């Protein structure tokens, strides 16, 4: 998945505000609270937490099929 400039802006705002994200990858949907965006070996990674369990998740942007901000 390649993000546009406006999508990056919304993602960065979600990280700052702690707004939930709905991520789609390989037919599955994840609802997460993003904590930061980082670069790992040349790939962008969202570091997030599951809203119910608090489990840490690391999801690469290039593996996503879709991303939406949940209000």
Number of C-alpha atoms within 10 A of each C-alpha: 12 12 13 9 9 9 14 12 12 15 23 17 14 20 20 12 12 15 18 22 20 14 18 16 17 9 7 9 14 13 18 25 25 26 19 16 18 14 10 9 7 7 10 15 19 20 18 23 18 15 13 9 7 11 10 15 16 14 16 18 19 13 14 17 15 15 18 14 16 12 7
